[in-house]
Amino acid sequence: MLTSQKHLFSLDPGITYLNNAYRGPMLKSSEEAAIQDLIKMRSPHQLKPEDFFSGVEVVKALFAKLVKCTPPQVAVIPSTSYGFACVLNNWNPGKGKKAITVTDEFPSGYFSLKRWADENDALLVSVGPGTNKEEIGKSWNERILDEIDQNTGVVLISSVHWMNGVKFDLKQIGKRCREVDACFIVDGTQSVGALPIDVADCQIDALICSTYKWLLGPYSMAMAYFSERFNAGKPLEESWMNRTNSQNFSDLTNYQPEFLPGANRYSVGETSHFILLPILEKALVQLLDWNPERIQEYAGELKKSLVSYQNEKNLRLEGNEFSANHLFSLPLQSGQDLNQVKSLLEKERISVSVRGASLRVSINVFNEQRDIDQLIGALDSLPNR
Ligand SMILES: Cc1ncc(COP(=O)(O)O)c(C=O)c1O
């Protein structure tokens, strides 16, 4: 099993950071690579035409390995909303279909799907979990599968729910979508990097991931996989960089309308984010070395003592196949004031998030048992605990 990887980060030793779902910290190796790239900016004469493309290709290949696809099916984009727009603008199954998401989906996905539904006279359905609090994940997945029918045009969901870490059964949902020829779009921001995923096995049409959380990458960048279904689609913009002659700088005005193959057409203009790409490259190399399966296992070990603590207090904390180990919501004792909990944690310099009416805790490989003990200690010092 993995051991603590804290030494690879420069986290503030005075802070208990259980909040990777808010923002992943930067690896020391990423920081160094970004500085080196910044220094390169002193000498623009050394920048060669191929430098505008090589970093992008490396990152695409690494991401492809992580999500199990081929590099040409990967595009570099600025945000998840950009990725949803690329795919939804190219999905025209006819008017009057149904668009499905889950209750409290992240707003980028929700608004993208809402626009698609409005423009296509489609009914937007947000599926929530059943009422049995013991089986939230199981019932939620069942209800999604039940909702997908012959009239479904699109299903857009996160791989794990961003507020509570409920895991959606991408394989079953993807299979069902394929049966009814619905487009299956997954927001992988809150799991890809820390939880294994296989886009082919799950029959995903588009997987969009912001890089600044579990990919430990920069802000303002997202990675996208688009299935071959979208290889002839219309991109949002007309970037010169995605054309077949783009590397020939002396002949760019011999306008070449043809796009590079696969999903290359969807990459954002100025794809070669100098300084940012090296950050992501180092992070992806490291994530592949750690292996998301082992990250999940590591987080699971640390989650165990929180599960026991919650059990002792008769407070539920799901620890089954439908709950992620790296991200979960921590139910508080009834009557306990969330704001009071929040200010206590701030005072104790413990960083978690408040999402909806719960605390959202996230664990990554830089966390240690000490972090969990600090959190338990703080919760235990609250009245009624
Ligand atoms: C599930 C999920 N998707 C996407 C994002 C970020 O979206 P965007 O890249 O559109 O800013 C977040 C940020 O918290 C998120 O939790």
The ligand as an ORCA input file, in Angstrom:
! r2SCAN-3c Opt
* xyz 0 1
  C     -18.044     18.472    -10.096
  C     -17.368     19.741    -10.508
  N     -17.312     20.059    -11.793
  C     -16.723     21.173    -12.226
  C     -16.148     22.078    -11.348
  C     -15.509     23.306    -11.912
  O     -16.205     23.745    -13.052
  P     -15.615     24.757    -14.127
  O     -14.418     24.084    -14.737
  O     -16.697     24.905    -15.148
  O     -15.259     25.996    -13.409
  C     -16.207     21.801     -9.974
  C     -15.672     22.746     -8.997
  O     -15.920     22.670     -7.802
  C     -16.825     20.591     -9.558
  O     -16.871     20.265     -8.251
*
